[in-house]
Amino acid sequence: MEVAGARGYIYPDKELDREEGQVIEEVKANSQGVIPDPDGWLEEELERNILLTTVDALINWGQRSSLWTVICFPACCAFEFIAANGPRFDLSRFGMEILRASPRQADLMITAGTLTWKMAPNVRRIYNQMAEPKWVIAMGACAISGGIFASSYNVVPGYNHIIPVDVYVPGCPPRPEALIHGIRMLQNKIAKKSILKKG
Amino acid sequence: MLTNYGYIGLYLIVAVLFTLFMVIIPIVLRFLKIVPSHPNPIKNATFECGMETIGKTWVQFNFHYYFYALIFLALDVLVVFLYPWAVSLRALGISGFVMILILIFIVFVGYLYAWRKKVLEWK
């Protein structure tokens, strides 16, 4: 995944528009292919010893029990996430009641909703700012494939064109139960992680 | 007496060790490759989060704010002095009253000066 460095400041409106258009076109041209899901390490067999297993168990327990979500919800699936985070479905049971406004403090990006190419550079920027280890849940039909807007010229056909996705949660929008199931799946995935695997 | 100083010394040692330990933990974890490290230019930037600013960010504040701040400071200090005086008004007597009058006069001259310079008018 290529990363754009810092740009100089531009003042006139026309040049700002041109610059933004260039960035968007660049991202669009470079993201036609799908980024493969980071799950290759799941099948890797490891020689484990008891010390390593214990360290892994401890670290994975810590990481999966405190998944903090970055506030990056471009569209309407965010409401289902809000419902899931509310008292009825109560995401804080899984240690993730905290939403971080700063991606530097977040582990998990729940990509809720339609992504336009105009927004794509910003989503990638937020993903790049997140600290390691970071995880992505693609929530809803639009996040998986572009949904009903997939044929539009300006909709990203799936977040996996922009960022690597760990778990896909189908639905339009998915119910909070579905989202919680996806989160449980992500937690199971984190539980399989080892410090020896390149995760 | 000496034991008390001993406790303070112990506290100091524990504090320094704890601080050093906290600084060294991430370095050791990084060295053991337990902490994953995938740096990229955006993550390493000092800019914390969100979008880069678009357009001009060198905003100029109106110079009037400065005048207002100065007048506020003068009157603020006046109030700070008036309160303790008003609390012990009877004890200080007439001499305290005269001193406060002098203080108010000094601040009032500055206020009048600002008024004459049309600081209080918003243009």
Interface residues (C-beta under 8 A of the other chain):
Chain A: V3 A4 G5 A6 R7 Y9 I10 Y11 D13 L16 V55 I59 A101 S102 P103 R104 N122 R125 I126 N128 Q129 M130 A131 E132 P133 I195 G199
Chain B: L32 K33 I34 V35 P36 S37 H38 N40 P41 I42 K43 A45 F47 E48 C49 G50 M51 E52 T53 I54 G55 K56 T57
